[in-house]
Amino acid sequence: MAPLSSRRRPLNAGHPVDEVLPLPTLALYGFQHVLAFYAGAVLVPVILGNSLGLTRQELVYLINADLVTAGIATIIQAWGFWRVGARLPLVQGATFTAVSPMIAIGQGAGGGTAGLLVVYGAVITGGVAVFLFAPFAGRLTAYFPPIVTGTLLTVIGIVLIPVALQDVGGGAALLDSPRYGDPAQLAYAGGTLLFILLVVRFGGPFLRSIAVLLGLVGGTAVAWLLGDAEFGSVDQADWVGVSTPFHYGLPHFSLFPMLAMVVVMLITVVETTGDVYAMGEITGRDVDGDTVSRALRADGLATVLGGVFNSFPYVAFAENIGLVRISRVTSRFVVVAAGVFMIGLGLVPKAGAVVASVPHPVLGAAAVAMFGMVATVGIQILAKVDLREERNAIILAVSLGAAMLPTAVGPFFERMPIEVRAVLGSGITLGTLTAVLLNLFFHVLESRRRRQDIDWDGLATYDDGTGSQTATAR
């Protein structure tokens, strides 16, 4: 099957990833990425802020700071400079892998802004570690064959689909409410998904490329007309809000929180590697160790900026990888435009409040399609793997099972120390590490053993009866 990008290659020379679209088109496609990204982007500061007992004003500031930093991180990753940035259409957002460790670190430091200062010290340390580790990670790409990267992407999609389905029912805030799973919520989600499918089926090339955006706008409009979309927060939001460095004070660097965050960030290295290879598969651009190193440097730099500008660790967002797959718009400058929009939303809280008003069921319906596409990309990569070979099949099977353990049984690792929970508490992390370790066990170490078993000194020649000399190993 030909790469998606080859089907829409522009007439002018150059790769579609480097195509600069007209400004109105860039803006439209970029805004679509922002809508797909927004809910996940604000979820991390909301969860962390509520867990640490921040005031509403502090929480709003945290959200704005996250949006600004995410926009800067996205531009760095997609545009790139020097040896930083993959120069692929990767949207950067705060990683969910770090949420539980950050909560534990902040609560252990007393919560509130005092806890945030310890969190930011750990975040800066983790970012520096990833930046310094990037050149070595690029040399390890041989340890990420299709069985590993395909499994990783499949795991990401499968693990995140339940998050989208939670939004379909009304969002995490309504879980204990009678309104969760209300038929009206399901109707909004079903109508939005059906509309997206109809646009993809019957729309022209341009309409198909913005099917998710049309679904989000259409679903929100219907909900507003029926009185189920709230825009009251727009009036309450300020027009301008600027995020300043070290807003809560200078970070506090504490040894064990720093070590825990370094562990978390090294785990995200595997996730980023899979994301980069997935985007290479989608866009048809060759990805090598140098590309992975540049992507990781961007992650590390963005994470350091997160600690400075009151934000979080950053990695590529799976929602937007799925959106590139659905829309088939592979220009990295579309993602640069999305980064500009994110910065604008972070500086203009009223604009962000408008985007935040998209109802959860509408957003969840679109996310189901996008997360499903991430899993589809993983399956597409796995199609290159010989799963009739027993070792490959067991790597995939056990990795999927490991990924579902913390996903399906949430409290399973609650009694573990924070350092252990950082590794085992995320289905994406546990599934990914399982795939990497099993590949090392079944393929890499086995190949080395076979090479070592050859008695190179015993190579000899013998006459096979035909008069020819043949080499053999005793």
Secondary structure as GFF3:
##gff-version 3
##sequence-region A 1 474
A	DSSP	three_ten_helix	4	8	.	.	.	ID=ss1
A	DSSP	three_ten_helix	16	18	.	.	.	ID=ss2
A	DSSP	alpha_helix	23	51	.	.	.	ID=ss3
A	DSSP	alpha_helix	56	79	.	.	.	ID=ss4
A	DSSP	beta_strand	92	94	.	.	.	ID=ss5
A	DSSP	three_ten_helix	96	98	.	.	.	ID=ss6
A	DSSP	alpha_helix	99	108	.	.	.	ID=ss7
A	DSSP	alpha_helix	112	138	.	.	.	ID=ss8
A	DSSP	three_ten_helix	141	143	.	.	.	ID=ss9
A	DSSP	alpha_helix	146	168	.	.	.	ID=ss10
A	DSSP	three_ten_helix	172	174	.	.	.	ID=ss11
A	DSSP	alpha_helix	183	202	.	.	.	ID=ss12
A	DSSP	alpha_helix	205	209	.	.	.	ID=ss13
A	DSSP	alpha_helix	211	225	.	.	.	ID=ss14
A	DSSP	alpha_helix	232	236	.	.	.	ID=ss15
A	DSSP	alpha_helix	255	283	.	.	.	ID=ss16
A	DSSP	alpha_helix	289	308	.	.	.	ID=ss17
A	DSSP	beta_strand	314	316	.	.	.	ID=ss18
A	DSSP	alpha_helix	318	327	.	.	.	ID=ss19
A	DSSP	alpha_helix	332	347	.	.	.	ID=ss20
A	DSSP	alpha_helix	349	356	.	.	.	ID=ss21
A	DSSP	alpha_helix	360	382	.	.	.	ID=ss22
A	DSSP	alpha_helix	390	408	.	.	.	ID=ss23
A	DSSP	three_ten_helix	410	413	.	.	.	ID=ss24
A	DSSP	alpha_helix	418	424	.	.	.	ID=ss25
A	DSSP	alpha_helix	427	439	.	.	.	ID=ss26
A	DSSP	pi_helix	440	444	.	.	.	ID=ss27
A	DSSP	alpha_helix	445	453	.	.	.	ID=ss28
A	DSSP	three_ten_helix	456	458	.	.	.	ID=ss29
A	DSSP	beta_strand	460	463	.	.	.	ID=ss30
A	DSSP	beta_strand	469	472	.	.	.	ID=ss31
###
